[in-house]
Amino acid sequence: MQDIMIKIFEILVYVAIGVLFCIGGYFILAKNKHYNLNEEIDNHNKAAGIMVAGYFIAIAIIMSGVL
């Protein structure tokens, strides 16, 4: 039972790290653009949404290799 609790804790830590990296990466990406990504996505700009989704996928792939 203790092994299961340790594994669940490790999973939650990795999820928290992943979410923090995705949020941090999004803010870095948004600061480096000449336009507001949130407004573009709210205006149903599909290209902006696909770009952000691809960015999140890239961060997830990099993190899976590192962790």
Biotite code that builds the C-alpha atoms (Angstrom):
import biotite.structure as struc

atoms = struc.array([
    struc.Atom([0.000, 0.000, 0.000], chain_id="A", res_id=1, res_name="MET", atom_name="CA", element="C"),
    struc.Atom([2.859, 2.357, 0.787], chain_id="A", res_id=2, res_name="GLN", atom_name="CA", element="C"),
    struc.Atom([4.403, 1.767, -2.670], chain_id="A", res_id=3, res_name="ASP", atom_name="CA", element="C"),
    struc.Atom([1.153, 2.777, -4.327], chain_id="A", res_id=4, res_name="ILE", atom_name="CA", element="C"),
    struc.Atom([0.980, 5.993, -2.289], chain_id="A", res_id=5, res_name="MET", atom_name="CA", element="C"),
    struc.Atom([4.568, 6.852, -3.210], chain_id="A", res_id=6, res_name="ILE", atom_name="CA", element="C"),
    struc.Atom([3.865, 6.286, -6.912], chain_id="A", res_id=7, res_name="LYS", atom_name="CA", element="C"),
    struc.Atom([0.713, 8.420, -6.755], chain_id="A", res_id=8, res_name="ILE", atom_name="CA", element="C"),
    struc.Atom([2.694, 11.201, -5.067], chain_id="A", res_id=9, res_name="PHE", atom_name="CA", element="C"),
    struc.Atom([5.397, 10.990, -7.756], chain_id="A", res_id=10, res_name="GLU", atom_name="CA", element="C"),
    struc.Atom([2.761, 11.194, -10.490], chain_id="A", res_id=11, res_name="ILE", atom_name="CA", element="C"),
    struc.Atom([1.189, 14.258, -8.878], chain_id="A", res_id=12, res_name="LEU", atom_name="CA", element="C"),
    struc.Atom([4.596, 15.946, -8.608], chain_id="A", res_id=13, res_name="VAL", atom_name="CA", element="C"),
    struc.Atom([5.317, 15.282, -12.300], chain_id="A", res_id=14, res_name="TYR", atom_name="CA", element="C"),
    struc.Atom([1.877, 16.584, -13.272], chain_id="A", res_id=15, res_name="VAL", atom_name="CA", element="C"),
    struc.Atom([2.446, 19.758, -11.253], chain_id="A", res_id=16, res_name="ALA", atom_name="CA", element="C"),
    struc.Atom([5.859, 20.271, -12.871], chain_id="A", res_id=17, res_name="ILE", atom_name="CA", element="C"),
    struc.Atom([4.351, 19.714, -16.319], chain_id="A", res_id=18, res_name="GLY", atom_name="CA", element="C"),
    struc.Atom([1.539, 22.198, -15.755], chain_id="A", res_id=19, res_name="VAL", atom_name="CA", element="C"),
    struc.Atom([3.958, 24.812, -14.401], chain_id="A", res_id=20, res_name="LEU", atom_name="CA", element="C"),
    struc.Atom([6.231, 24.427, -17.418], chain_id="A", res_id=21, res_name="PHE", atom_name="CA", element="C"),
    struc.Atom([3.292, 24.695, -19.822], chain_id="A", res_id=22, res_name="CYS", atom_name="CA", element="C"),
    struc.Atom([1.961, 27.833, -18.141], chain_id="A", res_id=23, res_name="ILE", atom_name="CA", element="C"),
    struc.Atom([5.427, 29.375, -17.942], chain_id="A", res_id=24, res_name="GLY", atom_name="CA", element="C"),
    struc.Atom([6.110, 28.520, -21.567], chain_id="A", res_id=25, res_name="GLY", atom_name="CA", element="C"),
    struc.Atom([2.811, 30.037, -22.643], chain_id="A", res_id=26, res_name="TYR", atom_name="CA", element="C"),
    struc.Atom([3.611, 33.312, -20.883], chain_id="A", res_id=27, res_name="PHE", atom_name="CA", element="C"),
    struc.Atom([7.072, 33.412, -22.459], chain_id="A", res_id=28, res_name="ILE", atom_name="CA", element="C"),
    struc.Atom([5.543, 32.737, -25.869], chain_id="A", res_id=29, res_name="LEU", atom_name="CA", element="C"),
    struc.Atom([2.861, 35.400, -25.365], chain_id="A", res_id=30, res_name="ALA", atom_name="CA", element="C"),
    struc.Atom([5.391, 38.041, -24.291], chain_id="A", res_id=31, res_name="LYS", atom_name="CA", element="C"),
    struc.Atom([7.525, 37.549, -27.419], chain_id="A", res_id=32, res_name="ASN", atom_name="CA", element="C"),
    struc.Atom([4.665, 38.128, -29.891], chain_id="A", res_id=33, res_name="LYS", atom_name="CA", element="C"),
    struc.Atom([3.557, 41.456, -31.364], chain_id="A", res_id=34, res_name="HIS", atom_name="CA", element="C"),
    struc.Atom([-0.086, 40.472, -30.882], chain_id="A", res_id=35, res_name="TYR", atom_name="CA", element="C"),
    struc.Atom([-2.160, 39.170, -27.987], chain_id="A", res_id=36, res_name="ASN", atom_name="CA", element="C"),
    struc.Atom([-2.594, 35.401, -28.202], chain_id="A", res_id=37, res_name="LEU", atom_name="CA", element="C"),
    struc.Atom([-5.573, 35.407, -25.850], chain_id="A", res_id=38, res_name="ASN", atom_name="CA", element="C"),
    struc.Atom([-7.453, 37.876, -28.065], chain_id="A", res_id=39, res_name="GLU", atom_name="CA", element="C"),
    struc.Atom([-6.573, 35.940, -31.204], chain_id="A", res_id=40, res_name="GLU", atom_name="CA", element="C"),
    struc.Atom([-7.850, 32.688, -29.719], chain_id="A", res_id=41, res_name="ILE", atom_name="CA", element="C"),
    struc.Atom([-10.998, 34.454, -28.438], chain_id="A", res_id=42, res_name="ASP", atom_name="CA", element="C"),
    struc.Atom([-11.559, 35.762, -31.991], chain_id="A", res_id=43, res_name="ASN", atom_name="CA", element="C"),
    struc.Atom([-11.559, 32.129, -33.223], chain_id="A", res_id=44, res_name="HIS", atom_name="CA", element="C"),
    struc.Atom([-8.181, 32.395, -34.961], chain_id="A", res_id=45, res_name="ASN", atom_name="CA", element="C"),
    struc.Atom([-7.508, 28.725, -35.668], chain_id="A", res_id=46, res_name="LYS", atom_name="CA", element="C"),
    struc.Atom([-3.862, 29.311, -36.564], chain_id="A", res_id=47, res_name="ALA", atom_name="CA", element="C"),
    struc.Atom([-3.152, 30.843, -33.147], chain_id="A", res_id=48, res_name="ALA", atom_name="CA", element="C"),
    struc.Atom([-4.878, 27.926, -31.415], chain_id="A", res_id=49, res_name="GLY", atom_name="CA", element="C"),
    struc.Atom([-2.942, 25.361, -33.420], chain_id="A", res_id=50, res_name="ILE", atom_name="CA", element="C"),
    struc.Atom([0.317, 27.200, -32.673], chain_id="A", res_id=51, res_name="MET", atom_name="CA", element="C"),
    struc.Atom([-0.350, 27.158, -28.922], chain_id="A", res_id=52, res_name="VAL", atom_name="CA", element="C"),
    struc.Atom([-1.395, 23.489, -29.027], chain_id="A", res_id=53, res_name="ALA", atom_name="CA", element="C"),
    struc.Atom([1.782, 22.607, -30.902], chain_id="A", res_id=54, res_name="GLY", atom_name="CA", element="C"),
    struc.Atom([3.821, 24.537, -28.375], chain_id="A", res_id=55, res_name="TYR", atom_name="CA", element="C"),
    struc.Atom([2.239, 22.595, -25.494], chain_id="A", res_id=56, res_name="PHE", atom_name="CA", element="C"),
    struc.Atom([2.883, 19.307, -27.285], chain_id="A", res_id=57, res_name="ILE", atom_name="CA", element="C"),
    struc.Atom([6.520, 20.287, -27.867], chain_id="A", res_id=58, res_name="ALA", atom_name="CA", element="C"),
    struc.Atom([6.971, 21.122, -24.178], chain_id="A", res_id=59, res_name="ILE", atom_name="CA", element="C"),
    struc.Atom([5.402, 17.772, -23.228], chain_id="A", res_id=60, res_name="ALA", atom_name="CA", element="C"),
    struc.Atom([7.726, 15.861, -25.574], chain_id="A", res_id=61, res_name="ILE", atom_name="CA", element="C"),
    struc.Atom([10.795, 17.659, -24.224], chain_id="A", res_id=62, res_name="ILE", atom_name="CA", element="C"),
    struc.Atom([9.717, 17.059, -20.621], chain_id="A", res_id=63, res_name="MET", atom_name="CA", element="C"),
    struc.Atom([9.093, 13.362, -21.259], chain_id="A", res_id=64, res_name="SER", atom_name="CA", element="C"),
    struc.Atom([12.661, 13.022, -22.487], chain_id="A", res_id=65, res_name="GLY", atom_name="CA", element="C"),
    struc.Atom([14.099, 14.923, -19.543], chain_id="A", res_id=66, res_name="VAL", atom_name="CA", element="C"),
    struc.Atom([12.051, 13.367, -16.756], chain_id="A", res_id=67, res_name="LEU", atom_name="CA", element="C"),
])
